[in-house]
Amino acid sequence: MNFELSDEQRTIRETLRQFAEREIKPHSAKWDKEEIFPREVIGHLGELGFLGISFPERFGGGAADTLSQALVVEGLSRYDASVGLTCAAHMSLSSGHINLFAAEEHRAHYLPEMVVAKKLGAWCLTEPGSGSDAAAMQTRAVRKGDNFVINGAKMFITNGTVADVYVVMAVTDAEKNRSGVSAFIVERGTSGLSNGRRIEKLGLRASDTAEVIFDNVTVPARNLIGEMGEGYSQTLKVLEGGRIGIAGFAAGIARGAFEEATAYAKERKQFGQRIADFQAIQWMLADMATRIDASWVLMCRAAELKDKGKPFGREAAMAKLFASETAMWTTIKAVQIHGGYGYMAEFPVERFMRDAKLAEIGEGTSEVQRMIIAKSLLRDGYLPA
């Protein structure tokens, strides 16, 4: 494995850093405090090509590799995890699902506007009563002539109130269990599509999270993605790829917290010297950097396997698991290094800590990742890639 970024990837990282320093960092605290969704910034990212970076050129994308897309999520989350998550959900889940499984006519219709963020996407899987157990969903899609009628509700949907295009998983044949789940494209403005109660969150407060309700939502049968009953298998594949992005999301949060903690430790003085000169602080910083680097390597390995067309599910789960727990651990240590100031909203590390928790929950909890890894180990044995 080559651990050096390509010239193109370095350009992506540097261009994104300059953009984030100018357009995101100065506003992150206000967006978080006032729960402002930064739609204009998301639009600018789309115009610059970041949200279509790994999509086919014929749809306006950059045709870059998986790691390049993860670099975008990581680079954004380093400054504002809400922006990073918004873009990850748009790219990896909704746009990604359409790109992987939709008919060519749908890809040609939706992706050109989605890759430049003229239209935002939402991916509707989780329900009030089904999280990790996705097969227990209650949303139903019933065939009526040339249409499907969808009824049900989805919960914790990223971009739920701001999306223009929804990819919706619904049961089309309850007797077939997982093989009876199908995926559909639903456009904003469709009669019966609405949002439920406002969701207040611990962190990621500038990311739009909502309940999405389907009350006799009628869509043409051609809006079915793939074939009937393929929705669950599609979901698993989308989530596998999405976990690489969430590993980048978590690594970005950890990196941002580490950089803040390092800068503070160099400036803060106690007992006549910088706290960075105390061994206790140095060891925390050393452990933080080591875990962040390990997260990065795991993410790179999973991305490389995906791009080579090799199985990568276990490796993606490992990357997501380790990076998300690293983000949580690192942000806690960053707050500790700041001491009392770390507990104040004046410093960004408390926001990083609140944001990091979602990485251990979203797109498969840490417990689910361990289940995936263990199942793979018991089935296939352990042989490092």
C-alpha positions as CSV (number, residue, x, y, z in Angstrom):
1,M,0.0,0.0,0.0
2,N,1.2,3.5,-0.9
3,F,0.7,5.8,2.0
4,E,1.6,8.9,0.0
5,L,-1.2,11.1,-1.3
6,S,-1.2,11.7,-5.0
7,D,-0.7,15.2,-6.4
8,E,-4.4,15.4,-7.1
9,Q,-5.3,14.3,-3.6
10,R,-2.9,16.9,-2.1
11,T,-4.5,19.6,-4.2
12,I,-8.0,18.5,-3.0
13,R,-6.8,18.6,0.6
14,E,-5.1,22.0,0.3
15,T,-7.9,23.6,-1.7
16,L,-10.5,22.4,0.8
17,R,-8.4,23.6,3.7
18,Q,-8.2,27.1,2.3
19,F,-12.0,27.1,1.7
20,A,-12.8,25.8,5.2
21,E,-10.5,28.3,6.8
22,R,-12.2,31.1,5.0
23,E,-15.8,30.0,4.7
24,I,-16.5,27.6,7.5
25,K,-14.2,28.0,10.5
26,P,-15.3,31.6,11.3
27,H,-18.9,30.7,11.4
28,S,-19.0,27.2,13.0
29,A,-19.7,28.3,16.6
30,K,-22.6,30.5,15.5
31,W,-24.1,27.8,13.2
32,D,-23.9,25.3,16.1
33,K,-25.3,27.6,18.7
34,E,-28.2,28.9,16.6
35,E,-28.8,25.6,14.7
36,I,-28.3,27.2,11.3
37,F,-28.1,24.9,8.3
38,P,-25.4,26.5,6.1
39,R,-27.1,25.8,2.7
40,E,-25.0,28.5,0.9
41,V,-21.7,26.9,2.0
42,I,-22.9,23.5,0.8
43,G,-23.8,25.0,-2.5
44,H,-20.3,26.5,-2.8
45,L,-18.8,23.1,-2.1
46,G,-20.9,21.7,-4.9
47,E,-19.9,24.4,-7.3
48,L,-16.2,23.7,-6.5
49,G,-16.7,20.1,-7.4
50,F,-16.2,18.6,-3.9
51,L,-19.6,16.9,-3.7
52,G,-19.2,15.0,-7.0
53,I,-15.5,14.3,-6.7
54,S,-15.8,10.5,-7.1
55,F,-18.8,10.4,-9.4
56,P,-18.6,9.6,-13.2
57,E,-17.5,12.5,-15.4
58,R,-20.5,12.0,-17.7
59,F,-22.7,13.2,-14.8
60,G,-20.4,16.2,-14.0
61,G,-18.3,14.3,-11.4
62,G,-14.6,14.2,-10.9
63,A,-14.1,10.4,-11.4
64,A,-11.7,10.4,-8.4
65,D,-11.2,7.4,-6.1
66,T,-12.8,6.6,-2.8
67,L,-10.0,8.0,-0.7
68,S,-10.4,11.4,-2.4
69,Q,-14.1,11.5,-1.3
70,A,-13.1,10.5,2.2
71,L,-10.5,13.3,2.2
72,V,-13.4,15.8,1.5
73,V,-15.4,14.5,4.5
74,E,-12.3,14.4,6.7
75,G,-11.2,17.9,5.7
76,L,-14.6,19.4,6.3
77,S,-15.1,17.7,9.6
78,R,-11.8,19.0,10.8
79,Y,-13.5,22.4,11.0
80,D,-17.2,21.6,11.3
81,A,-18.5,18.1,11.7
82,S,-22.1,19.3,10.8
83,V,-20.9,20.3,7.3
84,G,-18.9,17.1,7.1
85,L,-21.8,14.9,7.9
86,T,-24.2,16.8,5.6
87,C,-21.8,16.2,2.7
88,A,-21.1,12.6,3.7
89,A,-24.8,11.7,3.7
90,H,-25.4,13.5,0.4
91,M,-22.5,11.8,-1.4
92,S,-22.2,8.4,0.1
93,L,-25.8,7.6,0.9
94,S,-28.4,9.3,-1.3
95,S,-26.3,10.2,-4.4
96,G,-24.2,7.1,-3.9
97,H,-27.3,4.8,-3.8
98,I,-28.6,6.3,-7.0
99,N,-25.2,6.0,-8.7
100,L,-24.7,2.4,-7.7
101,F,-28.2,0.9,-8.3
102,A,-30.5,3.2,-10.2
103,A,-31.4,2.9,-13.9
104,E,-29.3,4.9,-16.3
105,E,-32.2,7.3,-17.0
106,H,-32.4,8.1,-13.3
107,R,-28.7,8.6,-12.9
108,A,-28.7,10.9,-15.9
109,H,-31.7,12.8,-14.5
110,Y,-30.7,13.2,-10.9
111,L,-26.9,13.1,-10.6
112,P,-25.9,16.1,-12.7
113,E,-27.7,18.4,-10.3
114,M,-26.8,16.4,-7.1
115,V,-23.1,16.4,-7.7
116,V,-23.0,20.2,-7.8
117,A,-25.5,20.5,-4.9
118,K,-28.2,22.2,-6.9
119,K,-30.3,19.4,-5.4
120,L,-29.5,17.8,-2.0
121,G,-30.2,14.2,-1.2
122,A,-31.5,12.4,1.9
123,W,-31.3,8.6,2.5
124,C,-34.3,7.3,4.4
125,L,-33.7,4.0,6.3
126,T,-33.9,4.4,10.0
127,E,-37.4,4.4,11.6
128,P,-38.7,5.3,15.1
129,G,-38.9,1.5,15.9
130,S,-36.0,0.2,13.8
131,G,-32.4,1.3,14.0
132,S,-29.8,-1.4,14.0
133,D,-32.5,-3.9,13.1
134,A,-33.2,-2.3,9.7
135,A,-35.1,-5.3,8.5
136,A,-37.8,-4.5,11.1
137,M,-39.0,-1.4,9.2
138,Q,-42.7,-0.7,9.1
139,T,-42.8,1.7,6.1
140,R,-44.8,0.0,3.3
141,A,-45.0,0.5,-0.4
142,V,-48.0,-1.0,-2.1
143,R,-48.3,-1.4,-5.9
144,K,-51.3,0.2,-7.4
145,G,-51.4,0.1,-11.2
146,D,-48.4,2.0,-12.6
147,N,-47.6,3.5,-9.1
148,F,-46.5,2.7,-5.6
149,V,-48.2,4.2,-2.6
150,I,-45.8,4.7,0.4
151,N,-46.9,5.0,4.0
152,G,-44.8,5.2,7.1
153,A,-42.2,7.3,8.8
154,K,-38.4,7.6,9.0
155,M,-36.4,9.0,11.9
156,F,-33.1,10.7,12.3
157,I,-32.8,11.5,8.6
158,T,-29.8,13.7,7.7
159,N,-30.9,16.5,5.4
160,G,-34.5,15.5,6.1
161,T,-36.1,18.9,5.8
162,V,-33.7,20.4,3.2
163,A,-33.4,17.6,0.7
164,D,-34.8,17.7,-2.8
165,V,-34.4,14.0,-3.6
166,Y,-35.2,11.2,-1.1
167,V,-34.0,7.6,-1.4
168,V,-36.6,5.6,0.6
169,M,-36.5,2.0,1.8
170,A,-39.9,0.4,2.2
171,V,-41.4,-3.1,2.5
172,T,-43.0,-4.3,-0.6
173,D,-43.6,-7.9,0.5
174,A,-43.8,-8.4,4.2
175,E,-43.7,-12.2,3.9
176,K,-40.2,-12.2,2.4
177,N,-38.6,-10.4,5.3
178,R,-35.3,-8.8,4.1
179,S,-35.9,-9.9,0.6
180,G,-39.2,-8.0,0.6
181,V,-37.6,-4.5,1.0
182,S,-37.3,-2.2,-2.0
183,A,-35.8,1.2,-2.6
184,F,-37.6,4.2,-4.2
185,I,-36.8,7.8,-5.4
186,V,-39.2,10.4,-4.0
187,E,-38.9,14.0,-4.9
188,R,-39.6,17.0,-2.6
189,G,-43.1,18.4,-3.2
190,T,-44.7,15.0,-3.7
191,S,-48.1,15.1,-2.1
192,G,-48.1,13.4,1.3
193,L,-44.4,13.9,2.0
194,S,-43.8,16.0,5.1
195,N,-41.7,16.3,8.2
196,G,-42.6,15.6,11.8
197,R,-41.4,17.1,15.0
198,R,-38.2,19.1,15.3
199,I,-35.3,17.1,16.6
200,E,-33.0,18.8,19.1
201,K,-29.6,17.2,19.3
202,L,-26.6,17.0,21.6
203,G,-24.2,17.8,18.8
204,L,-24.0,18.3,15.0
205,R,-26.6,21.0,15.6
206,A,-26.0,22.7,12.2
207,S,-26.7,19.4,10.4
208,D,-30.4,19.1,9.5
209,T,-31.9,16.0,11.2
210,A,-35.6,15.3,10.8
211,E,-38.4,12.8,10.9
212,V,-39.7,12.2,7.4
213,I,-43.4,11.2,7.0
214,F,-45.0,9.4,4.1
215,D,-48.8,9.7,4.1
216,N,-50.1,8.0,0.9
217,V,-47.1,9.2,-1.1
218,T,-47.7,8.1,-4.6
219,V,-44.6,7.6,-6.9
220,P,-44.4,6.1,-10.4
221,A,-43.4,2.5,-10.6
222,R,-40.4,3.6,-12.6
223,N,-39.0,5.3,-9.4
224,L,-38.2,1.9,-8.1
225,I,-34.4,1.6,-7.8
226,G,-33.3,-1.7,-9.3
227,E,-35.7,-4.6,-8.9
228,M,-38.4,-5.4,-6.3
229,G,-36.9,-6.9,-3.2
230,E,-33.3,-5.6,-3.8
231,G,-33.6,-2.7,-1.3
232,Y,-32.1,-4.5,1.7
233,S,-29.1,-5.9,-0.2
234,Q,-28.5,-2.4,-1.8
235,T,-28.7,-0.9,1.7
236,L,-25.9,-3.2,3.0
237,K,-23.6,-2.3,0.1
238,V,-24.3,1.5,0.4
239,L,-23.5,1.3,4.2
240,E,-20.3,-0.6,3.6
241,G,-19.0,2.3,1.4
242,G,-20.5,4.9,3.7
243,R,-18.5,3.6,6.6
244,I,-15.3,4.7,4.9
245,G,-16.7,8.2,4.7
246,I,-17.7,8.1,8.4
247,A,-14.2,6.9,9.3
248,G,-13.1,10.1,7.5
249,F,-15.7,12.1,9.4
250,A,-14.5,10.8,12.7
251,A,-10.8,11.2,11.8
252,G,-11.5,14.8,10.8
253,I,-13.1,15.6,14.2
254,A,-10.2,13.9,16.0
255,R,-7.7,15.9,14.0
256,G,-9.5,19.2,14.6
257,A,-9.6,18.5,18.4
258,F,-5.9,17.4,18.4
259,E,-4.8,20.6,16.6
260,E,-6.8,22.8,19.0
261,A,-5.4,20.9,22.0
262,T,-1.8,21.2,20.7
263,A,-2.1,24.9,20.1
264,Y,-3.6,25.5,23.5
265,A,-0.9,23.5,25.3
266,K,1.8,25.6,23.6
267,E,0.2,28.8,24.8
268,R,-1.2,27.9,28.3
269,K,1.3,28.4,31.1
270,Q,1.1,27.0,34.6
271,F,3.8,26.8,37.3
272,G,6.0,29.0,35.2
273,Q,6.1,26.9,32.0
274,R,3.9,25.9,29.1
275,I,1.7,22.9,29.9
276,A,3.0,21.4,26.7
277,D,6.3,20.9,28.6
278,F,4.6,18.6,31.1
279,Q,5.0,14.9,30.5
280,A,1.3,14.2,31.3
281,I,0.2,16.5,28.5
282,Q,2.9,15.2,26.1
283,W,1.7,11.7,26.6
284,M,-1.9,12.6,25.9
285,L,-0.9,14.3,22.7
286,A,1.3,11.4,21.6
287,D,-1.5,8.9,22.2
288,M,-4.0,11.2,20.3
289,A,-1.7,11.4,17.3
290,T,-1.0,7.7,17.3
291,R,-4.7,6.8,17.3
292,I,-5.5,9.4,14.6
293,D,-2.8,8.0,12.4
294,A,-4.0,4.4,12.9
295,S,-7.5,5.5,12.0
296,W,-6.1,7.1,8.8
297,V,-4.3,3.9,7.8
298,L,-7.4,1.7,8.4
299,M,-9.5,4.1,6.3
300,C,-6.9,4.1,3.5
301,R,-6.8,0.3,3.5
302,A,-10.6,0.0,3.2
303,A,-10.7,2.6,0.4
304,E,-8.0,0.9,-1.5
305,L,-9.8,-2.5,-1.3
306,K,-13.0,-0.9,-2.5
307,D,-11.4,0.7,-5.5
308,K,-9.7,-2.6,-6.4
309,G,-13.1,-4.3,-6.4
310,K,-12.1,-6.6,-3.5
311,P,-14.2,-7.4,-0.5
312,F,-13.9,-4.5,2.0
313,G,-16.8,-4.9,4.4
314,R,-14.7,-6.1,7.4
315,E,-12.0,-3.4,6.7
316,A,-14.7,-0.7,6.4
317,A,-16.2,-1.8,9.7
318,M,-12.8,-1.8,11.4
319,A,-12.0,1.7,10.1
320,K,-15.4,3.1,11.2
321,L,-15.2,1.4,14.6
322,F,-11.7,2.5,15.4
323,A,-11.9,6.0,14.0
324,S,-15.2,6.8,15.7
325,E,-14.0,5.6,19.1
326,T,-10.7,7.5,18.5
327,A,-12.7,10.6,17.8
328,M,-14.6,10.3,21.1
329,W,-11.5,9.5,23.1
330,T,-9.5,12.3,21.5
331,T,-12.1,15.0,22.0
332,I,-12.4,14.0,25.7
333,K,-8.6,14.4,26.0
334,A,-8.7,17.7,24.2
335,V,-11.3,19.0,26.7
336,Q,-9.1,17.7,29.5
337,I,-6.0,19.5,28.2
338,H,-8.0,22.7,28.0
339,G,-9.1,22.2,31.7
340,G,-12.0,24.5,32.7
341,Y,-11.8,26.4,29.4
342,G,-12.5,23.1,27.6
343,Y,-15.9,23.0,29.2
344,M,-16.8,26.4,27.9
345,A,-18.5,27.2,24.5
346,E,-15.9,29.8,23.9
347,F,-13.5,27.1,22.9
348,P,-14.3,24.7,20.0
349,V,-13.2,21.4,21.7
350,E,-16.5,21.1,23.6
351,R,-18.3,21.2,20.3
352,F,-15.9,18.6,18.9
353,M,-16.7,16.3,21.8
354,R,-20.5,16.7,21.4
355,D,-20.2,16.1,17.7
356,A,-17.9,13.0,18.0
357,K,-20.5,10.9,19.8
358,L,-22.6,10.5,16.7
359,A,-19.8,8.7,14.9
360,E,-20.2,5.8,17.4
361,I,-23.9,5.6,16.6
362,G,-24.6,6.6,13.0
363,E,-24.3,4.2,10.0
364,G,-24.1,1.3,12.4
365,T,-23.2,1.5,16.1
366,S,-19.9,0.4,17.4
367,E,-21.6,-2.8,18.6
368,V,-22.9,-3.5,15.1
369,Q,-19.4,-2.9,13.7
370,R,-18.0,-5.5,16.2
371,M,-20.7,-7.9,15.1
372,I,-19.7,-7.5,11.4
373,I,-16.1,-7.9,12.2
374,A,-16.6,-11.0,14.4
375,K,-18.9,-12.6,11.9
376,S,-16.3,-12.1,9.2
377,L,-13.5,-13.5,11.4
378,L,-15.4,-16.6,12.3
379,R,-16.5,-17.2,8.8
380,D,-13.3,-16.4,6.9
381,G,-10.5,-16.5,9.5
382,Y,-8.1,-13.7,10.0
383,L,-5.6,-12.8,7.3
384,P,-4.5,-9.1,7.1
385,A,-5.2,-7.6,3.7
